[in-house]
Amino acid sequence: QVQLVESGGGLVQPGGSLRLSCTVSGGIFSGSTVGWYRQAPGKERELVASITSGGYTNYADSVKGRFTISRDSAKNSVNLQMNSLKPEDTAVYYCNARGARFARAYDYWGQGTQVTVSS
């Protein structure tokens, strides 16, 4: 059973930091590209950052220099360190894992965690 469990969301003041974690179970972590997406009210879901199984990273322009994505293979988890947070970073953040196993593509999502940046 594949599961993606997110943690670390919450309320933070502008300029503050949060660290999100996504733990991936079900035997797919090592071969997956794992990404963090976010969706603000009234807006489409957008990619925030992703990291491939080989460690290649990709960031949205809006978060470059502020957010860092990393993999922890010992814990089957991907972390998103978010610094210098802005009110426009407020959204529900979702973890995604995609790849292929036994020649079949997969695409799994977590349940989401709320991040609110407000004074």
DRENDO-1510 file (C-alpha; in Angstrom, 1 decimal, always signed):
<recs>
REC; n; res; u; v; w
REC; 1; GLN; +0.0; +0.0; +0.0 .
REC; 2; VAL; +1.5; +3.3; -1.1 .
REC; 3; GLN; +1.1; +6.2; +1.2 .
REC; 4; LEU; +2.4; +9.7; +1.3 .
REC; 5; VAL; +2.2; +11.4; +4.6 .
REC; 6; GLU; +2.9; +15.1; +4.9 .
REC; 7; SER; +3.8; +17.0; +8.1 .
REC; 8; GLY; +5.1; +20.3; +9.2 .
REC; 9; GLY; +2.5; +22.9; +8.1 .
REC; 10; GLY; +1.2; +25.6; +10.3 .
REC; 11; LEU; +1.0; +29.4; +10.9 .
REC; 12; VAL; +4.1; +31.5; +10.6 .
REC; 13; GLN; +4.8; +35.2; +10.4 .
REC; 14; PRO; +6.1; +36.8; +7.3 .
REC; 15; GLY; +9.9; +36.3; +7.1 .
REC; 16; GLY; +9.7; +33.1; +9.2 .
REC; 17; SER; +10.5; +29.5; +8.3 .
REC; 18; LEU; +8.8; +26.2; +8.1 .
REC; 19; ARG; +10.0; +22.7; +7.3 .
REC; 20; LEU; +7.6; +20.3; +5.5 .
REC; 21; SER; +8.3; +16.6; +5.4 .
REC; 22; CYS; +6.7; +13.9; +3.2 .
REC; 23; THR; +7.2; +10.3; +4.1 .
REC; 24; VAL; +6.7; +7.8; +1.2 .
REC; 25; SER; +5.8; +4.2; +2.0 .
REC; 26; GLY; +5.0; +1.3; -0.2 .
REC; 27; GLY; +8.3; +0.5; -1.7 .
REC; 28; ILE; +8.4; +3.3; -4.4 .
REC; 29; PHE; +10.6; +5.9; -2.7 .
REC; 30; SER; +14.0; +5.1; -4.3 .
REC; 31; GLY; +12.7; +5.2; -7.8 .
REC; 32; SER; +10.4; +8.2; -7.5 .
REC; 33; THR; +10.6; +11.8; -8.4 .
REC; 34; VAL; +9.0; +13.5; -5.4 .
REC; 35; GLY; +7.6; +17.0; -5.7 .
REC; 36; TRP; +5.9; +19.6; -3.5 .
REC; 37; TYR; +2.9; +21.4; -5.1 .
REC; 38; ARG; +0.7; +24.1; -3.6 .
REC; 39; GLN; -2.8; +25.3; -4.2 .
REC; 40; ALA; -4.1; +28.7; -2.9 .
REC; 41; PRO; -7.8; +29.5; -2.8 .
REC; 42; GLY; -9.2; +30.2; -6.2 .
REC; 43; LYS; -5.9; +29.3; -7.9 .
REC; 44; GLU; -4.6; +26.2; -9.8 .
REC; 45; ARG; -2.3; +23.8; -8.2 .
REC; 46; GLU; +1.3; +24.6; -9.0 .
REC; 47; LEU; +4.7; +23.0; -8.7 .
REC; 48; VAL; +6.8; +24.4; -5.9 .
REC; 49; ALA; +9.9; +22.1; -6.1 .
REC; 50; SER; +10.8; +18.6; -7.1 .
REC; 51; ILE; +13.7; +16.2; -6.7 .
REC; 52; THR; +14.5; +13.2; -8.8 .
REC; 53; SER; +15.8; +9.8; -7.6 .
REC; 54; GLY; +19.2; +11.0; -8.6 .
REC; 55; GLY; +19.0; +14.2; -6.6 .
REC; 56; TYR; +18.3; +16.6; -9.4 .
REC; 57; THR; +16.2; +19.5; -8.2 .
REC; 58; ASN; +13.8; +21.9; -9.8 .
REC; 59; TYR; +12.2; +25.0; -8.3 .
REC; 60; ALA; +9.4; +27.5; -9.2 .
REC; 61; ASP; +10.9; +30.9; -9.9 .
REC; 62; SER; +8.8; +32.3; -7.1 .
REC; 63; VAL; +10.6; +30.2; -4.4 .
REC; 64; LYS; +14.2; +30.1; -5.8 .
REC; 65; GLY; +16.7; +31.2; -3.2 .
REC; 66; ARG; +14.1; +30.8; -0.4 .
REC; 67; PHE; +13.1; +27.1; -0.5 .
REC; 68; THR; +15.3; +24.0; -0.5 .
REC; 69; ILE; +14.1; +20.5; -1.3 .
REC; 70; SER; +16.1; +17.5; -0.1 .
REC; 71; ARG; +15.8; +13.7; +0.1 .
REC; 72; ASP; +16.5; +11.5; +3.2 .
REC; 73; SER; +16.8; +8.0; +1.9 .
REC; 74; ALA; +17.2; +6.5; +5.4 .
REC; 75; LYS; +13.8; +7.8; +6.3 .
REC; 76; ASN; +12.1; +7.5; +2.8 .
REC; 77; SER; +11.3; +11.1; +3.1 .
REC; 78; VAL; +11.6; +14.4; +1.2 .
REC; 79; ASN; +11.9; +17.7; +3.1 .
REC; 80; LEU; +11.0; +21.2; +2.0 .
REC; 81; GLN; +12.8; +23.9; +4.0 .
REC; 82; MET; +10.9; +27.2; +3.5 .
REC; 83; ASN; +12.7; +30.4; +4.5 .
REC; 84; SER; +11.8; +34.1; +4.2 .
REC; 85; LEU; +8.1; +33.1; +3.9 .
REC; 86; LYS; +5.7; +35.6; +2.3 .
REC; 87; PRO; +1.9; +35.9; +2.6 .
REC; 88; GLU; +1.7; +34.8; -1.0 .
REC; 89; ASP; +3.2; +31.5; +0.0 .
REC; 90; THR; -0.1; +30.7; +1.9 .
REC; 91; ALA; -1.6; +27.6; +0.4 .
REC; 92; VAL; -2.3; +23.9; +1.0 .
REC; 93; TYR; +0.9; +22.1; +0.2 .
REC; 94; TYR; +0.7; +18.6; -1.4 .
REC; 95; CYS; +3.4; +16.0; -1.8 .
REC; 96; ASN; +3.5; +14.0; -5.0 .
REC; 97; ALA; +5.5; +10.9; -6.0 .
REC; 98; ARG; +5.7; +9.7; -9.6 .
REC; 99; GLY; +7.6; +7.2; -11.6 .
REC; 100; ALA; +7.3; +3.7; -13.0 .
REC; 101; ARG; +7.5; +0.3; -11.5 .
REC; 102; PHE; +7.1; -3.0; -13.3 .
REC; 103; ALA; +6.7; -1.0; -16.5 .
REC; 104; ARG; +3.7; +0.8; -15.2 .
REC; 105; ALA; +3.6; +4.5; -14.4 .
REC; 106; TYR; +2.3; +5.7; -11.1 .
REC; 107; ASP; +1.4; +9.1; -9.6 .
REC; 108; TYR; +0.4; +9.4; -6.0 .
REC; 109; TRP; -0.6; +12.3; -3.8 .
REC; 110; GLY; -0.6; +13.1; -0.1 .
REC; 111; GLN; -3.6; +14.6; +1.7 .
REC; 112; GLY; -2.1; +18.1; +1.9 .
REC; 113; THR; -0.9; +20.3; +4.8 .
REC; 114; GLN; -1.9; +23.9; +5.3 .
REC; 115; VAL; +0.7; +26.7; +5.4 .
REC; 116; THR; -0.5; +30.1; +6.4 .
REC; 117; VAL; +1.9; +33.1; +6.4 .
REC; 118; SER; +0.3; +36.0; +8.3 .
REC; 119; SER; +1.1; +38.6; +10.9 .
</recs>
